[in-house]
Amino acid sequence: MASVHRPKGRNKYVAQYRGADGAIHRVTLGRDKNASLARAVEIERKVERERAGLSDPHEAQARRPIAEHL
């Protein structure tokens, strides 16, 4: 389960979660608490799919530079 909190002295929320590789990751989210919680839920779902072996094949392609596609 991802935890969402706002560090002292900062105005953006941070999510901390355990990735599919077992490592702990931290992601800076937005200023709105509800939107940050929703994004943390999306991240959790993605990690659960990766653990189950159901990764998105388009995601790897979307991260590649355009020059590699051409």
ChimeraX attribute file (.defattr): number of C-alpha atoms within 10 A of each C-alpha:
attribute: neighborCount
match mode: 1-to-1
recipient: residues
	/A:1	11
	/A:2	18
	/A:3	13
	/A:4	20
	/A:5	16
	/A:6	16
	/A:7	10
	/A:8	7
	/A:9	6
	/A:10	9
	/A:11	11
	/A:12	16
	/A:13	19
	/A:14	23
	/A:15	20
	/A:16	16
	/A:17	20
	/A:18	15
	/A:19	18
	/A:20	16
	/A:21	9
	/A:22	9
	/A:23	8
	/A:24	11
	/A:25	11
	/A:26	14
	/A:27	13
	/A:28	14
	/A:29	19
	/A:30	16
	/A:31	14
	/A:32	11
	/A:33	16
	/A:34	10
	/A:35	13
	/A:36	20
	/A:37	20
	/A:38	11
	/A:39	16
	/A:40	22
	/A:41	16
	/A:42	12
	/A:43	18
	/A:44	18
	/A:45	13
	/A:46	17
	/A:47	19
	/A:48	15
	/A:49	14
	/A:50	15
	/A:51	14
	/A:52	10
	/A:53	10
	/A:54	11
	/A:55	14
	/A:56	11
	/A:57	8
	/A:58	8
	/A:59	9
	/A:60	9
	/A:61	12
	/A:62	10
	/A:63	8
	/A:64	10
	/A:65	9
	/A:66	9
	/A:67	6
	/A:68	7
	/A:69	8
	/A:70	5
